[in-house]
Amino acid sequence: MINKESPVQVLKLMNATSTKTKKLNKYSANRCLGYAYFITEDWDKSIRYFNKAIELDPEFAPAYAALGGRWAFLKQMNIVTTDEANLHFGPNIEKAKKLDSTLAEVHYWEAIKFGWTDYNWEACEKSFKTSIRLNPNSSDT
């Protein structure tokens, strides 16, 4: 169960012995912290940790997809302006798709962009169907 103490627990993942494991753990921990802070509604920390995850592995598409998704949510809930969200939402989804077009969550967030931002229902449906085809077992798709 995620609560206000969850981010503290995730920080424990950052301690590792080997350099390779430590980098992976730092990436994973930062991504987990991004989700944990988002769920606990600490939007700034959430985005900061997703950005840290990207800094640790700038070629990892899921981090860009997740960051884009956070901006989509903030926009939809009127927590940030449409203009502010669009500066981050679309470019992060596009970067994720460029890095890995076979990732279901990229197509999921692309569908959200087409639906919530562009009102392009045909493209929205196509992206949702692609997401489902790529990962039919995902709880997002």
Salt bridges, closest charged atoms under 4 A:
GLU105 OE1 - ARG31 NH2 3.42
GLU110 OE2 - LYS97 NZ 2.96
GLU110 OE1 - HIS107 ND1 3.68
ASP118 OD2 - LYS113 NZ 2.93
GLU125 OE2 - LYS129 NZ 3.27
